[in-house]
Amino acid sequence: MQQPYPAHRPGPVSARPPEATGRILVVDDDPTVAEVVTGYLVRAGHLVDRAADGPAALARAADHWPDLVVLDLMLPGMDGLEVCARLRERGPVPVIMLTARGDEDDRVLGLEVGADDYVTKPFSPRELVLRVESVLRRTRPAPTAVPAPAPLAAAGLAVDPAARRATKNGTELALTLREFDLLAFLLRHPGRAFGREELMREVWGWDFGDLSTVTVHVRRLRGKVEDDPANPRLIRTVWGVGYRFEPVGSGEPEDGADGSGSGVDESGPGVHESGPGAAGPAAREEN
């Protein structure tokens, strides 16, 4: 088996840079991977806690709630999917999944339990740090000097970007970080069609990545905002392009549009990693 990571000696369960900018919980039973990821995150200015299995991860999170979790899917005993679900029961926290699995169903399942991103081993630690920082930027409140974005409302949906709160007909929606950002973006641009590449760039802040991330998040968002997710009226599929938000839900519902990707043109060129040291997470279709 390919070993892309240099050997490291076992390290402590926590690592702190001189001035930490975020608290990250790294959960991986491979000590080499955990050491490398921890080292890169610490050098980027983050405080890092480590755990080697699910129960230890839940205990570490209970002691010090993290700003973000880097979570291996294939953990002994309690796997990463269950850890993610249990963390989400305790409170909102962004999750980036790590896995050695290449099966698309596993990647999609990770996203459907609420993971905000999905990175396949072997991966570039530098890119992982960039993805961590991208997620953290979106979870933190804007500086007080920057005016808060105006609330958005359409078709019974209301989004308050400053409060990170979304409702449907007055009932609060339980949205993940990316689901909230995606809904807010679509509400800001009613009636305009966006391709998955454009949504990934505008919502995720990435110029490259796994386009199935967008597909899965659209499907999850439809499940929360549509009256009939199988026949969506608000988030419409634009054949050969991507998706469009219809603020009045006009027109006929889409026949059998389940958001699984069948409503998007999949025939375009794939997305590939670029830049030095980039490998793994976007080499093939995986968010």
C-alpha atoms as one frame of an Amber mdcrd trajectory, in Angstrom:
protein
   0.000   0.000   0.000   1.270   3.454  -0.885   2.539   5.400   2.103   2.438
   9.114   1.187   3.219  10.399   4.655   6.666  10.655   6.267   7.251   8.711
   9.444   6.604  10.561  12.696   7.125   9.670  16.325   3.996   9.449  18.526
   2.961  12.869  19.744   0.763  14.352  22.482  -3.033  14.404  22.338  -2.968
  18.213  22.108  -0.710  20.644  20.306  -0.818  24.410  20.639   0.931  27.045
  18.508   2.004  30.314  20.162  -1.260  32.026  19.095  -4.025  29.585  18.168
  -6.608  30.754  15.622  -8.968  27.777  15.879  -9.420  24.599  17.901  -9.360
  21.512  15.662 -10.108  17.955  16.779  -8.219  15.406  14.633  -9.642  11.873
  14.897  -7.618   9.144  13.176  -6.404   5.761  14.389  -3.319   5.958  12.152
  -0.718   7.765  14.284   1.350   8.754  11.241  -1.577  10.453   9.513  -2.637
  12.100  12.766   0.893  13.416  13.363   1.241  14.849   9.870  -2.179  16.503
   9.908  -1.551  17.881  13.398   1.826  19.270  12.387   0.448  21.123   9.374
  -2.501  22.517  11.330  -0.284  23.702  14.190   2.080  25.405  11.756  -0.977
  27.128  10.270  -1.754  28.545  13.711  -4.402  26.160  15.039  -4.741  24.469
  18.416  -5.133  20.743  17.789  -6.632  18.015  19.981  -6.201  14.386  18.935
  -8.157  11.181  19.418  -7.585   7.696  18.008 -11.146   6.322  18.203 -14.778
   7.345  18.480 -15.285   7.268  22.265 -12.064   9.218  22.794 -13.180  11.769
  20.205 -16.526  12.292  21.927 -14.768  12.659  25.276 -12.288  15.200  23.889
 -15.125  17.167  22.298 -17.043  17.162  25.592 -13.988  18.532  27.418 -13.205
  21.208  24.811 -15.780  21.778  22.080 -13.886  22.132  18.783 -14.308  24.750
  16.085 -13.932  21.968  13.499 -13.386  18.184  13.405 -11.125  16.330  10.957
 -12.625  12.856  11.214 -11.445   9.534   9.766 -14.305   7.413   8.442 -12.707
   4.015   9.114 -12.245   4.079  12.884 -12.123   0.912  14.987 -15.364   0.122
  16.781 -17.452   3.270  16.415 -16.922   4.462  12.838 -16.683   8.053  11.670
 -20.310   8.196  10.506 -21.567   7.396  13.998 -19.088   9.807  15.594 -20.276
  12.564  13.257 -23.930  11.865  14.054 -23.288  11.865  17.817 -21.316  15.103
  17.638 -24.140  16.748  15.706 -26.584  15.623  18.403 -24.575  17.652  20.920
 -24.305  20.791  18.834 -23.321  22.291  15.492 -19.724  21.673  14.462 -18.139
  21.580  10.983 -16.735  18.167   9.996 -14.232  17.232   7.299 -14.152  13.473
   6.671 -10.948  11.559   5.894 -11.096   8.117   4.360  -9.089   5.524   2.487
 -12.257   4.248   0.830 -12.746   4.985  -2.834 -16.394   3.978  -3.141 -18.668
   6.891  -4.046 -21.491   5.577  -1.853 -19.262   5.948   1.215 -18.365   9.493
   0.267 -21.994  10.464  -0.309 -23.067   8.808   2.950 -20.489  10.872   4.834
 -21.929  14.049   3.365 -25.475  12.974   4.088 -24.804  12.554   7.805 -23.665
  16.170   7.815 -19.977  16.260   6.890 -19.026  19.584   5.309 -16.283  18.116
   3.127 -14.768  14.771   2.219 -11.074  14.117   1.533  -9.802  10.766   0.247
  -6.428   9.367   1.308  -3.722   9.841   0.185  -4.215  13.592   0.276  -2.161
  16.751   0.340  -1.885  18.027   3.948  -1.498  21.557   2.587  -4.800  21.319
   0.760  -6.471  19.896   3.863  -5.302  22.976   5.805  -6.766  25.229   3.092
 -10.080  23.425   3.320 -10.074  23.673   7.116  -9.447  27.396   6.930 -12.129
  27.849   4.266 -14.712  26.190   6.534 -13.577  28.161   9.588 -13.872  31.473
   7.729 -17.503  30.719   6.971 -18.374  29.717  10.528 -16.899  32.760  12.223
 -18.853  36.006  12.582 -17.774  38.870  10.354 -15.641  41.632  11.937 -17.756
  44.322  13.554 -16.414  46.915  11.091 -18.035  45.012   8.218 -21.807  45.634
   7.858 -23.829  42.481   8.457 -25.491  41.041   5.328 -29.154  41.966   5.033
 -31.747  39.276   5.849 -33.183  37.424   2.857 -36.720  36.185   2.285 -38.613
  34.465  -0.528 -41.255  31.768  -0.991 -41.803  31.345   2.744 -38.067  31.031
   3.396 -36.192  33.547   5.543 -32.428  33.649   6.077 -30.576  35.873   8.536
 -26.859  35.611   7.606 -25.719  37.557  10.680 -27.548  35.251  13.087 -26.909
  32.139  10.925 -30.623  31.360  11.205 -32.992  30.100   8.534 -36.727  29.449
   8.738 -39.481  28.029   6.539 -42.942  29.464   7.206 -41.667  30.586  10.598
 -40.228  27.207  11.616 -36.474  27.112  12.109 -34.536  24.877   9.734 -31.733
  22.620  10.982 -29.112  23.360   8.325 -25.454  22.431   8.224 -22.845  25.098
   7.521 -22.765  24.472   3.770 -26.519  24.014   3.464 -27.023  27.427   5.065
 -24.448  29.086   2.804 -25.951  27.433  -0.279 -29.480  28.543   0.601 -28.340
  32.111   1.324 -26.465  32.264  -1.987 -29.447  31.014  -3.978 -31.782  33.476
  -2.264 -29.413  36.312  -3.174 -29.619  35.329  -6.846 -33.220  34.318  -7.600
 -33.972  33.198 -11.115 -30.329  32.762 -12.116 -28.931  29.379 -13.142 -25.601
  28.258 -11.676 -23.399  25.336 -12.672 -21.907  23.085 -10.034 -18.419  24.475
 -10.702 -19.698  28.005 -10.122 -21.524  27.023  -6.944 -18.396  25.316  -5.634
 -16.383  28.469  -6.312 -18.937  30.905  -4.870 -20.295  28.899  -1.919 -17.373
  26.655  -0.987 -14.664  29.115  -2.027 -12.764  26.467  -4.028 -11.522  26.642
  -7.591 -11.301  22.841  -7.673 -12.871  20.002  -5.748 -15.383  17.178  -5.859
 -18.528  18.270  -7.719 -20.604  15.514  -6.103 -20.315  17.658  -2.970 -22.600
  20.220  -4.608 -25.015  17.553  -5.845 -25.412  16.001  -2.394 -25.873  19.353
  -0.674 -28.561  20.383  -3.157 -30.374  17.109  -2.461 -30.124  17.611   1.314
 -31.255  21.225   1.054 -34.237  20.260  -1.072 -35.204  17.776   1.621 -35.457
  20.630   4.102 -36.972  23.488   2.090 -39.231  21.773  -0.463 -42.766  20.613
   0.330 -42.120  17.613  -1.943 -38.346  17.075  -2.306 -38.876  14.464  -5.042
 -40.641  17.121  -7.139 -38.894  20.372  -6.236 -40.472  23.722  -7.100 -37.970
  26.081  -5.448 -34.520  24.688  -6.258 -34.945  23.716  -9.878 -32.688  21.639
 -12.078 -31.525  23.421 -15.231 -30.639  20.630 -17.644 -27.078  20.790 -18.898
 -26.276  23.704 -16.544 -27.000  23.084 -12.873 -29.564  24.662 -10.556 -31.777
  27.735 -10.278 -33.788  29.122  -7.355 -37.378  30.005  -8.275 -38.621  32.409
  -5.567 -42.318  31.825  -6.266 -42.080  28.092  -6.931 -43.758  28.625 -10.279
 -44.170  26.074 -13.028 -44.634  22.347 -12.963 -42.618  20.298 -10.458 -39.714
  18.309 -11.791 -40.639  14.730 -12.536 -38.591  12.478 -10.262 -35.909  15.079
  -9.490 -34.438  13.560  -6.386 -31.274  15.667  -6.335 -29.085  12.617  -6.675
 -27.264  14.062  -9.618 -29.523  12.796 -12.409 -30.828  16.328 -12.922 -27.414
  17.785 -13.724 -25.368  17.393 -16.846 -22.595  15.007 -15.797 -20.928  14.915
 -19.203 -18.582  17.861 -18.706 -14.872  17.564 -17.992 -13.860  16.319 -14.574
 -12.260  18.480 -11.951  -8.666  17.730 -11.109  -6.209  18.921  -8.509  -3.683
  21.531  -9.509  -0.653  23.011  -7.858   2.325  21.441  -6.103   1.675  18.561
  -3.768  -2.039  18.372  -4.563  -3.293  14.835  -4.746  -6.116  12.610  -3.795
  -9.327  14.411  -2.838 -10.288  15.685  -6.273  -8.498  13.157  -8.425 -11.866
  11.495  -9.041 -15.492  12.228  -8.201 -15.841  11.993  -4.451 -18.678  17.245
  -0.317
